[in-house]
Amino acid sequence: MNTDRTIRDGVLRAMSVSALGTRESFLTYAGILPVNLPNGTRFIIYPDTHIPAHNRRLFWAVNQFAADYKPHVNIAIGDWSDIFGLSRHPKPLRAIVRPQDELDESRRLWDELMDISGAEWGYIILGNHEDRIYRFLQDMAPQLGSIVTAHNREPLNFHNLMGFTPNDNTTFLYGVEERSGFEGGMCINGDLNLHHGIIVKPQPGASAFADMMKWQWNIGHGHTHRMGLSAVGSLRSYEFGHLVDMDHAYMAYARKMFPNWAPGLAAGIIHNGKPYVTPIPVIPMPDARDPRRLGFVWDGTVYVESDR
């Protein structure tokens, strides 16, 4: 049986081998990155967090779970950041919109999560909200497209604006045109494709199911903010929900337009060379002080929103 140290060493080796067999760690990857993790590897999947519109009280419980589960790998499956400041949509009159604050908080919470969980590596799959940076430059300021950052000669992009370098233990997964949005992701042990997703159906689970049937592949899907699990023969598909604050000013459109959004996350482990994933629904856990309190259960432990 693999010891935890052996697993962690195996995770680090997996991070440094590309699809071409070269020995180098990735800060970014464009397309679907093949990742081979050793048996016993634990991972957590964090869907659609939309920082700074994330549910801060619920995220406290998520951090406690991460500290207990001790994943070797953290995976954000898209829209870790909202990038509301660069949105094309009209801004609420009294909403505080500061793009740099959004980026700073997104970096701080990721670093905090990596530290609390003790993970050896992290993946941030870029979603359509991170792509707002590219779209803003393309639509509003194309003259800035040729400007590059001084330290690495890269164009303005999400990981640069977040301040990440190749020395950080995080890989950013972009689409095939080096844009965030939908095509980029990872394939775990040749079995499970995780990506943000582009197919959107109104029923929970239907988007990932359609993706699975189209590609005939096991699929983990973000983007929809819904939860669902499907299986056809040996194929399976997952939608993991969201971790947003439905009352946040940036989410003002959500309650009326998308009443079936559901909070959640997922945990997984590699067993006999295959990834096994368990969606974790977040459900109401009201008490006398807070009738709207949310929480979830894992392995007999109850994790509830902080009332701090």
Buried (B, 14 or more C-beta within 10 A) or exposed (E): EBEEEEBBBBBBEBBEBBEEEEEEBBBBBBBBBBBBBBBBBBBBBBBBBBBBBBBBBBBBBBBBBBEEBEBBBBBBBBBBBBBBBBBEEEBEEEEEBEBEEBBBBBBEBBBEBBEBBBBBBBBBBBBBBBBBBBBBBEEEEEEEEEEEEEEEEEBBBBBBBBEBEEEBBBBBBBBEEBBBBBBBBBBBBEBBBBBBBBBEBEEBBBBBBBBBBEEEBBBBBBBBBBBBBBEEEEBBBBBBBBBBBBEBBBBBEBEEEBEEBBBBBBBBBBEEEBBEBEBBBBEEBEEEEEEEBBBBBBEEEEBBBEEE
